[in-house]
Amino acid sequence: MAALLLCGVGVLFLSVNAQEAYDNLPETQRKGVDLALEKLNSHTGIQHHFLFFRSITQSDVEAGFDVSFVYHHFSLKATRCPKGTVDSTGCQFRNDRPLIDCAVCYKTFRGVIEQEPKPYVHCIHKPVLTQEMKTSRVEHCKRMAYNIGAPTLLTVTGTQ
């Protein structure tokens, strides 16, 4: 009986930690996680509810004038709840499924994700992720930030 109670407390602790990890992210990072979850849930092959698991790398570069470029590399983990679950507080992580590795990058203006350039979302089961994919993700996001800055820099004129 005590072991069952202890196991129940452990499961509740894991569920709370998953939500706490997500809640502790800055709001601009949470928006990227939400984008990834939305894209993931749009796939018909996904049968389980996924939750944010942990951040791997994140950066938030202030470009000035309330514009930021956000890059976030993180993991999502399957739960025992079915896809479409609204209240995930009771969802327990599954340990028999691989993590989903995600990278997102996007431009924000005053904390809102801009539609141009189109936000980049790439998620894949971790065992399938290659070094080439990782490099491609980072390069794509670097080009996005650079391409947006280039026209702005070219339009700046000096006053003499």
VENNORHU-V331535 format. One record per residue. SS is DSSP state (h for helix, s for strand, l for the rest). PSI is psi in radians with two decimals (NA if undefined). OMEGA is omega in whole degrees, 0 to 359 (NA if undefined). Layout:
ss->SS psi->PSI omega->OMEGA
ss->SS psi->PSI omega->OMEGA
//
This chain:
ss->l psi->-0.76 omega->180
ss->h psi->-0.66 omega->179
ss->h psi->-0.68 omega->179
ss->h psi->-0.75 omega->179
ss->h psi->-0.76 omega->180
ss->h psi->-0.71 omega->178
ss->h psi->-0.75 omega->179
ss->h psi->-0.71 omega->178
ss->h psi->-0.69 omega->178
ss->h psi->-0.72 omega->179
ss->h psi->-0.76 omega->178
ss->h psi->-0.71 omega->180
ss->h psi->-0.76 omega->179
ss->h psi->-0.71 omega->180
ss->h psi->-0.74 omega->180
ss->h psi->-0.72 omega->180
ss->h psi->-0.65 omega->179
ss->h psi->-0.82 omega->180
ss->h psi->-0.65 omega->180
ss->h psi->-0.71 omega->179
ss->h psi->-0.76 omega->178
ss->h psi->-0.80 omega->182
ss->h psi->-0.49 omega->181
ss->l psi->-0.15 omega->176
ss->l psi->2.58 omega->171
ss->l psi->2.65 omega->184
ss->h psi->-0.66 omega->180
ss->h psi->-0.57 omega->178
ss->h psi->-0.68 omega->178
ss->h psi->-0.65 omega->179
ss->h psi->-0.65 omega->177
ss->h psi->-0.69 omega->176
ss->h psi->-0.74 omega->178
ss->h psi->-0.70 omega->177
ss->h psi->-0.79 omega->180
ss->h psi->-0.75 omega->179
ss->h psi->-0.67 omega->178
ss->h psi->-0.79 omega->180
ss->h psi->-0.75 omega->180
ss->h psi->-0.78 omega->182
ss->h psi->-0.27 omega->178
ss->l psi->-0.24 omega->179
ss->l psi->2.28 omega->183
ss->l psi->-0.45 omega->182
ss->l psi->-0.25 omega->180
ss->l psi->2.18 omega->183
ss->l psi->-0.27 omega->184
ss->s psi->2.78 omega->175
ss->s psi->2.34 omega->179
ss->s psi->2.60 omega->176
ss->s psi->2.70 omega->173
ss->s psi->2.36 omega->181
ss->s psi->-0.95 omega->178
ss->s psi->2.71 omega->174
ss->s psi->2.50 omega->175
ss->s psi->-0.91 omega->177
ss->s psi->2.49 omega->175
ss->s psi->2.53 omega->174
ss->s psi->2.58 omega->180
ss->s psi->1.81 omega->184
ss->s psi->2.09 omega->177
ss->s psi->2.11 omega->181
ss->s psi->-0.03 omega->182
ss->s psi->2.82 omega->179
ss->l psi->0.69 omega->179
ss->l psi->0.35 omega->178
ss->s psi->2.35 omega->176
ss->s psi->2.67 omega->172
ss->s psi->2.18 omega->185
ss->s psi->2.33 omega->172
ss->s psi->2.29 omega->180
ss->s psi->2.14 omega->176
ss->s psi->2.14 omega->187
ss->s psi->3.01 omega->178
ss->s psi->2.49 omega->171
ss->s psi->2.63 omega->181
ss->s psi->2.42 omega->179
ss->s psi->2.60 omega->175
ss->s psi->3.07 omega->178
ss->s psi->-0.11 omega->179
ss->s psi->2.60 omega->179
ss->s psi->2.71 omega->176
ss->l psi->2.44 omega->179
ss->l psi->-0.01 omega->178
ss->l psi->2.27 omega->182
ss->l psi->-0.86 omega->180
ss->l psi->1.83 omega->186
ss->l psi->0.19 omega->183
ss->l psi->-0.50 omega->180
ss->l psi->0.06 omega->182
ss->l psi->2.25 omega->180
ss->l psi->2.46 omega->177
ss->s psi->2.51 omega->173
ss->l psi->2.40 omega->177
ss->l psi->0.06 omega->181
ss->l psi->0.24 omega->179
ss->l psi->2.53 omega->179
ss->l psi->2.69 omega->175
ss->l psi->2.72 omega->172
ss->s psi->2.15 omega->182
ss->s psi->2.19 omega->183
ss->s psi->2.57 omega->171
ss->s psi->2.30 omega->178
ss->s psi->2.57 omega->170
ss->s psi->2.54 omega->184
ss->s psi->2.86 omega->178
ss->s psi->2.40 omega->174
ss->s psi->2.60 omega->172
ss->s psi->2.05 omega->184
ss->l psi->0.68 omega->175
ss->l psi->-0.01 omega->181
ss->s psi->2.32 omega->180
ss->s psi->2.22 omega->178
ss->l psi->2.59 omega->178
ss->l psi->-0.31 omega->176
ss->l psi->2.23 omega->353
ss->l psi->2.67 omega->183
ss->l psi->2.24 omega->178
ss->l psi->2.44 omega->181
ss->s psi->2.19 omega->178
ss->s psi->2.15 omega->178
ss->s psi->2.01 omega->178
ss->s psi->2.44 omega->181
ss->s psi->2.61 omega->176
ss->s psi->2.33 omega->186
ss->h psi->-0.70 omega->180
ss->h psi->-0.37 omega->183
ss->h psi->-0.28 omega->183
ss->l psi->2.23 omega->179
ss->l psi->2.87 omega->176
ss->h psi->-0.63 omega->178
ss->h psi->-0.72 omega->178
ss->h psi->-0.74 omega->179
ss->h psi->-0.79 omega->180
ss->h psi->-0.74 omega->179
ss->h psi->-0.72 omega->178
ss->h psi->-0.91 omega->183
ss->h psi->-0.76 omega->179
ss->h psi->-0.73 omega->179
ss->h psi->-0.80 omega->182
ss->h psi->-0.63 omega->176
ss->h psi->-0.76 omega->179
ss->h psi->-0.68 omega->181
ss->h psi->-0.87 omega->181
ss->h psi->-0.70 omega->181
ss->h psi->-0.79 omega->182
ss->h psi->-0.59 omega->179
ss->h psi->-0.68 omega->182
ss->h psi->-0.54 omega->186
ss->h psi->-0.88 omega->181
ss->h psi->-0.62 omega->181
ss->h psi->-0.78 omega->180
ss->h psi->-0.61 omega->181
ss->h psi->-0.41 omega->182
ss->h psi->-0.16 omega->179
ss->l psi->2.22 omega->178
ss->l psi->2.53 omega->180
ss->l psi->2.75 omega->176
ss->l psi->2.07 omega->181
ss->l psi->NA omega->NA
//
